[in-house]
């Protein structure tokens, strides 16, 4: 299979809604025959043929030779052209920042730690631009970059303003029009989202999205937050803040289990971790304070699961962010509702279904992967932001 033309970089102008939906489906399925694509999409054969031909003409798809399948006529294999479009994703937390370059299949081509002292935005962005220029120097076409997605730890303020309000550690990023300023610096369209929403997208693309169509994602980092997926799409809510789970715990006087709380407990026990990044890098499952922290965190996750299950009726609550995989697994086991708890809430011997609690698959890179996906046409968006 080979592309027919060079792709158009500005995906927002060049693709119809139907084309974006088909690209999303093809990316999710991998190379797929047109016959199978008709079945999976629910579109007519004529619509699928026309859309895939147009996408191939634009350079986004590769059309292969006909493949025999079942009793019908052989059908052409259709796949994403990975080199058609690239995007740059940036994830900025209180004490850690990274950048990744993604191709049109969703594969990460390059990734780098771009943390800087004090997380000054000029220093972080300088490093991100350097990564972009290195990629271009190595052969990726500059005009094939669709845009930049930036995920920041914080919440959005008023509807439509696109201003993020992060913790004091990120004062240099707070309450300014980042999209306009940084679009000028990169000379590319820039999309801003909060870190938890981006992590949801990463997990939806490469992790829990293959098992669940609706789930809540709990993002453990320096702080604590999350996001929601409904019917296979990220649900951002009216202001972009769906999944601000720390507010629920604060309002109920419950323990908020951000990883900074674990770092503080380690320090009190004489185990020094200078930052959450250091804690994650040096995680030891035998730390003596771990059992107590897991017990307190599990009580909070159990409460959130009951609220989320009643409010959104999702299939799962996924524990991710920067939570070390071993710790995520132990916390999921500790937080899961027991059979006796479910039986106690049963009516006529049948309990209301509750979400299962599972560890994330994508782990610590979910937010930067999701940030990179913000500029890609395979992202199915939700909510009003």
C-alpha positions as CSV (number, residue, x, y, z in Angstrom):
1,X,0.0,0.0,0.0
2,X,1.3,3.5,-0.8
3,X,-0.1,7.0,-0.3
4,X,-1.5,8.7,-3.4
5,X,-0.7,12.3,-2.4
6,X,0.9,14.3,0.3
7,X,-1.5,14.9,3.2
8,X,-3.0,18.2,4.2
9,X,-1.8,19.2,7.6
10,X,-4.7,21.3,8.8
11,X,-7.0,18.4,9.7
12,X,-9.7,20.6,11.1
13,X,-10.3,22.2,7.7
14,X,-9.6,19.2,5.5
15,X,-11.8,16.4,7.0
16,X,-15.5,15.9,7.3
17,X,-17.1,14.4,10.4
18,X,-17.7,11.2,8.5
19,X,-14.0,11.1,7.4
20,X,-12.9,11.6,11.0
21,X,-15.2,8.9,12.3
22,X,-13.9,6.4,9.7
23,X,-10.3,7.3,10.5
24,X,-11.0,6.7,14.2
25,X,-12.5,3.3,13.4
26,X,-9.7,2.3,11.1
27,X,-7.1,3.4,13.7
28,X,-8.9,1.4,16.4
29,X,-9.3,-1.8,14.2
30,X,-5.9,-1.7,12.4
31,X,-5.8,-2.5,8.7
32,X,-9.4,-3.6,7.8
33,X,-11.2,-4.6,4.6
34,X,-13.7,-2.3,3.1
35,X,-16.3,-5.1,3.6
36,X,-15.6,-5.3,7.3
37,X,-15.6,-1.5,7.5
38,X,-19.1,-1.4,6.1
39,X,-20.2,-3.8,8.8
40,X,-18.4,-2.0,11.6
41,X,-19.4,1.6,10.6
42,X,-23.1,0.9,9.6
43,X,-22.5,3.0,6.4
44,X,-23.4,1.9,2.9
45,X,-20.9,0.3,0.6
46,X,-21.0,3.4,-1.6
47,X,-20.4,5.7,1.3
48,X,-17.4,3.7,2.6
49,X,-15.9,3.4,-0.9
50,X,-16.2,7.1,-1.6
51,X,-14.9,8.2,1.8
52,X,-11.9,5.8,1.8
53,X,-11.1,6.9,-1.7
54,X,-11.2,10.5,-0.7
55,X,-9.0,9.9,2.4
56,X,-6.5,8.0,0.3
57,X,-6.4,10.9,-2.2
58,X,-5.7,13.2,0.7
59,X,-2.9,10.9,1.8
60,X,-4.4,9.7,5.1
61,X,-5.1,6.2,4.1
62,X,-3.3,3.4,2.3
63,X,-5.4,1.2,0.0
64,X,-4.1,-2.3,-0.4
65,X,-4.9,-5.2,-2.7
66,X,-8.2,-7.1,-2.5
67,X,-8.4,-9.7,0.2
68,X,-10.9,-12.7,0.1
69,X,-13.2,-12.9,3.1
70,X,-16.1,-15.3,3.4
71,X,-18.3,-15.9,0.4
72,X,-18.4,-12.4,-0.9
73,X,-16.1,-10.7,-3.5
74,X,-12.6,-9.9,-2.4
75,X,-12.4,-6.5,-0.7
76,X,-9.6,-4.0,-0.5
77,X,-7.6,-3.7,2.7
78,X,-7.6,-0.2,4.1
79,X,-5.0,1.1,6.6
80,X,-3.8,4.3,8.1
81,X,-0.7,6.0,6.5
82,X,1.4,6.5,9.7
83,X,3.5,9.2,8.1
84,X,0.6,11.3,6.9
85,X,0.4,13.5,9.9
86,X,2.3,14.0,13.2
87,X,1.5,15.9,16.4
88,X,3.4,17.1,19.4
89,X,2.0,16.5,22.9
90,X,3.2,18.2,26.0
91,X,2.2,17.3,29.6
92,X,3.1,19.7,32.4
93,X,2.7,18.7,36.1
94,X,3.8,20.4,39.3
95,X,7.2,18.7,39.2
96,X,7.4,16.9,35.9
97,X,7.0,17.7,32.2
98,X,7.4,15.6,29.1
99,X,6.8,15.8,25.4
100,X,6.0,13.2,22.7
101,X,5.7,13.1,19.0
102,X,2.8,10.9,17.7
103,X,2.1,9.6,14.2
104,X,-1.4,9.2,12.6
105,X,-1.7,5.6,13.9
106,X,-1.3,6.8,17.5
107,X,2.3,5.4,17.8
108,X,4.8,7.5,19.8
109,X,7.8,8.2,17.6
110,X,9.8,10.3,20.2
111,X,9.4,11.1,23.8
112,X,11.5,13.3,26.2
113,X,11.6,14.6,29.7
114,X,11.3,18.4,29.4
115,X,11.1,19.3,33.1
116,X,12.8,22.6,34.0
117,X,13.6,24.3,37.3
118,X,10.4,26.0,38.6
119,X,8.5,24.8,35.6
120,X,8.9,28.2,33.8
121,X,6.9,27.9,30.7
122,X,9.6,29.5,28.5
123,X,12.1,26.9,29.5
124,X,9.7,24.0,29.1
125,X,8.5,25.2,25.7
126,X,12.1,25.8,24.5
127,X,12.8,22.1,25.2
128,X,9.6,21.0,23.4
129,X,10.5,23.1,20.4
130,X,14.0,21.5,20.4
131,X,12.4,18.1,20.3
132,X,10.2,19.1,17.4
133,X,13.2,20.5,15.5
134,X,15.2,17.4,16.1
135,X,12.4,15.3,14.7
136,X,12.3,17.5,11.6
137,X,16.0,17.3,11.2
138,X,15.8,13.5,11.3
139,X,13.3,13.5,8.4
140,X,9.8,14.1,9.6
141,X,8.2,16.8,7.4
142,X,7.6,20.1,9.2
143,X,4.4,20.7,7.2
144,X,3.0,17.3,8.2
145,X,2.6,18.4,11.8
146,X,-1.1,19.1,12.5
147,X,-0.7,20.8,15.8
148,X,0.4,20.8,19.5
149,X,-1.6,19.5,22.4
150,X,-0.7,20.8,25.9
151,X,-2.1,19.2,29.0
152,X,-1.7,21.1,32.3
153,X,-2.4,20.2,35.8
154,X,-5.3,22.5,36.7
155,X,-9.0,23.3,36.1
156,X,-10.7,25.5,33.6
157,X,-12.5,28.7,34.7
158,X,-15.5,30.2,33.0
159,X,-17.1,28.5,30.0
160,X,-15.4,29.3,26.7
161,X,-12.4,31.2,28.2
162,X,-10.0,28.3,27.8
163,X,-8.0,29.6,30.8
164,X,-6.5,27.0,33.2
165,X,-6.1,27.6,36.9
166,X,-3.3,25.4,38.2
167,X,-1.7,25.0,41.6
168,X,0.9,27.6,42.8
169,X,3.8,25.4,41.5
170,X,2.6,26.3,38.0
171,X,2.0,30.0,38.5
172,X,3.8,30.9,35.3
173,X,1.1,29.0,33.3
174,X,-1.9,30.3,35.1
175,X,-4.9,32.3,33.8
176,X,-3.4,33.3,30.4
177,X,-4.4,32.6,26.8
178,X,-1.9,29.8,26.3
179,X,-3.4,28.7,23.0
180,X,-2.8,32.1,21.3
181,X,0.7,32.7,22.9
182,X,2.0,29.2,22.2
183,X,0.5,28.9,18.7
184,X,2.7,31.9,17.8
185,X,5.8,30.2,19.3
186,X,5.2,26.8,17.6
187,X,3.7,28.3,14.4
188,X,1.1,25.5,14.7
189,X,-2.4,25.3,16.1
190,X,-2.3,24.7,19.9
191,X,-5.0,22.9,21.9
192,X,-5.1,23.2,25.7
193,X,-6.6,20.6,28.1
194,X,-6.2,19.7,31.7
195,X,-3.9,16.8,32.6
196,X,-6.6,14.4,33.7
197,X,-8.7,14.8,30.5
198,X,-5.6,14.1,28.4
199,X,-4.8,11.0,30.5
200,X,-8.3,9.8,29.9
201,X,-7.7,10.1,26.1
202,X,-4.4,8.1,26.4
203,X,-6.1,5.4,28.4
204,X,-9.0,5.3,26.0
205,X,-6.7,4.9,23.0
206,X,-4.3,2.4,24.3
207,X,-5.6,0.9,27.5
208,X,-9.1,0.5,29.1
209,X,-10.8,1.7,26.0
210,X,-10.3,-1.8,24.5
211,X,-12.3,-3.3,27.4
212,X,-14.8,-0.7,28.4
213,X,-17.0,1.7,26.5
214,X,-17.7,3.8,29.6
215,X,-15.3,4.3,32.5
216,X,-14.0,6.8,35.0
217,X,-10.3,7.4,35.1
218,X,-8.6,8.4,38.4
219,X,-5.4,10.4,37.8
220,X,-2.8,10.1,40.6
221,X,0.0,12.6,40.3
222,X,1.3,15.2,42.7
223,X,-2.4,16.0,43.2
224,X,-5.5,14.0,42.4
225,X,-8.1,14.2,39.7
226,X,-9.7,12.3,36.9
227,X,-12.0,12.2,33.9
228,X,-14.9,10.3,32.4
229,X,-15.5,8.3,29.2
230,X,-19.1,7.8,28.1
231,X,-19.9,5.6,25.1
232,X,-16.4,5.6,23.9
233,X,-15.9,9.4,24.0
234,X,-14.2,11.6,26.6
235,X,-16.9,13.6,28.5
236,X,-15.5,16.9,29.5
237,X,-18.6,18.5,30.9
238,X,-19.9,22.1,30.6
239,X,-16.6,23.8,31.5
240,X,-14.0,21.0,30.8
241,X,-13.8,19.9,34.4
242,X,-15.7,16.6,34.6
243,X,-13.7,14.3,36.9
244,X,-12.6,16.8,39.5
245,X,-12.7,14.0,42.1
246,X,-10.6,15.8,44.7
247,X,-13.4,18.3,45.2
248,X,-15.8,15.4,46.2
249,X,-13.3,14.1,48.7
250,X,-12.5,17.5,50.1
251,X,-16.2,18.2,50.5
252,X,-16.8,14.9,52.4
253,X,-13.7,15.4,54.6
254,X,-12.2,12.3,53.0
255,X,-8.5,11.5,52.5
256,X,-7.3,12.9,49.1
257,X,-4.7,10.3,47.9
258,X,-2.4,12.3,45.7
259,X,1.1,10.9,45.5
260,X,2.4,14.0,47.4
261,X,0.5,12.6,50.4
262,X,2.5,9.3,50.1
263,X,5.7,11.3,49.8
264,X,5.0,13.2,53.0
265,X,4.3,9.9,54.9
266,X,7.5,8.5,53.6
267,X,9.4,11.5,54.9
268,X,7.8,11.2,58.3
269,X,9.0,7.6,58.4
270,X,12.6,8.6,57.5
271,X,12.4,7.7,53.8
272,X,13.4,10.6,51.7
273,X,11.9,11.3,48.3
274,X,12.7,14.8,47.1
275,X,9.7,14.9,44.7
276,X,6.9,12.8,43.4
277,X,9.1,12.1,40.4
278,X,11.8,10.7,42.7
279,X,9.1,8.6,44.5
280,X,7.9,7.1,41.3
281,X,11.4,6.4,40.0
282,X,12.5,4.7,43.3
283,X,9.2,3.0,44.3
284,X,9.6,0.1,46.7
285,X,6.6,-2.1,47.3
286,X,8.1,-3.0,50.7
287,X,8.0,0.6,52.1
288,X,6.6,0.3,55.7
289,X,4.1,3.2,55.3
290,X,2.5,1.7,52.2
291,X,-0.1,-0.5,53.8
292,X,-1.6,2.4,55.8
293,X,-1.6,4.7,52.8
294,X,-3.3,2.0,50.6
295,X,-6.0,1.5,53.3
296,X,-6.7,5.2,53.5
297,X,-6.7,5.6,49.7
298,X,-8.9,2.5,49.2
299,X,-11.6,4.0,51.5
300,X,-11.6,7.2,49.3
301,X,-11.6,5.2,46.0
302,X,-14.5,3.1,47.3
303,X,-16.5,6.2,48.1
304,X,-15.8,7.7,44.7
305,X,-16.7,4.4,43.0
306,X,-20.1,4.4,44.7
307,X,-20.7,8.0,43.7
308,X,-19.5,7.6,40.1
309,X,-21.4,4.4,39.7
310,X,-24.6,6.0,40.9
311,X,-24.1,9.2,38.9
312,X,-22.7,7.9,35.6
313,X,-23.3,4.1,35.6
314,X,-19.9,3.4,34.1
315,X,-18.5,-0.1,33.8
316,X,-15.2,0.6,35.5
317,X,-13.1,2.9,37.6
318,X,-9.5,2.9,36.3
319,X,-6.6,3.9,38.6
320,X,-3.8,5.5,36.7
321,X,-1.7,8.7,36.3
322,X,1.7,8.3,37.8
323,X,0.7,5.5,40.1
324,X,3.3,2.8,39.9
325,X,1.7,-0.3,38.4
326,X,2.3,-2.5,41.4
327,X,0.7,0.1,43.7
328,X,-2.2,0.5,41.3
329,X,-2.9,-3.2,41.4
330,X,-2.7,-3.4,45.2
331,X,-5.0,-0.3,45.5
332,X,-7.5,-1.7,43.1
333,X,-7.7,-4.9,45.0
334,X,-8.1,-3.1,48.4
335,X,-10.7,-0.7,47.1
336,X,-13.0,-3.2,45.3
337,X,-16.3,-3.8,46.9
338,X,-16.7,-7.2,48.5
339,X,-19.4,-9.7,47.7
340,X,-20.9,-9.2,51.2
341,X,-21.1,-5.4,50.6
342,X,-22.8,-6.0,47.3
343,X,-25.2,-8.5,48.8
344,X,-26.1,-6.2,51.6
345,X,-27.4,-3.6,49.0
346,X,-29.3,-6.2,47.0
347,X,-33.0,-6.0,46.4
348,X,-34.9,-9.3,45.7
349,X,-31.6,-11.0,45.7
350,X,-30.2,-8.7,42.9
351,X,-27.8,-5.9,43.6
352,X,-27.4,-2.8,41.3
353,X,-24.3,-3.3,39.1
354,X,-21.3,-1.3,40.3
355,X,-18.1,-0.4,38.5
356,X,-15.2,-2.7,38.7
357,X,-12.0,-1.1,40.0
358,X,-8.9,-1.9,37.8
359,X,-5.4,-0.6,37.4
360,X,-4.6,1.5,34.3
361,X,-2.8,0.0,31.3
362,X,-1.0,3.0,29.9
363,X,0.5,4.1,33.2
364,X,2.6,7.2,33.6
365,X,2.6,8.3,29.9
366,X,-1.2,8.5,29.5
367,X,-1.3,12.3,29.8
368,X,1.4,13.1,27.2
369,X,-0.1,10.5,24.8
370,X,-3.5,12.0,25.3
371,X,-2.1,15.5,24.8
372,X,-0.5,14.5,21.4
373,X,-3.9,13.0,20.4
374,X,-5.7,16.3,20.8
375,X,-4.5,17.4,17.4
376,X,-5.3,14.1,15.7
377,X,-8.5,13.3,13.7
378,X,-9.0,9.9,15.4
379,X,-9.9,11.6,18.7
380,X,-13.6,11.4,19.3
381,X,-14.4,14.3,21.6
382,X,-17.2,14.8,24.1
383,X,-18.7,17.5,26.3
384,X,-18.8,21.1,25.3
385,X,-15.1,22.1,25.5
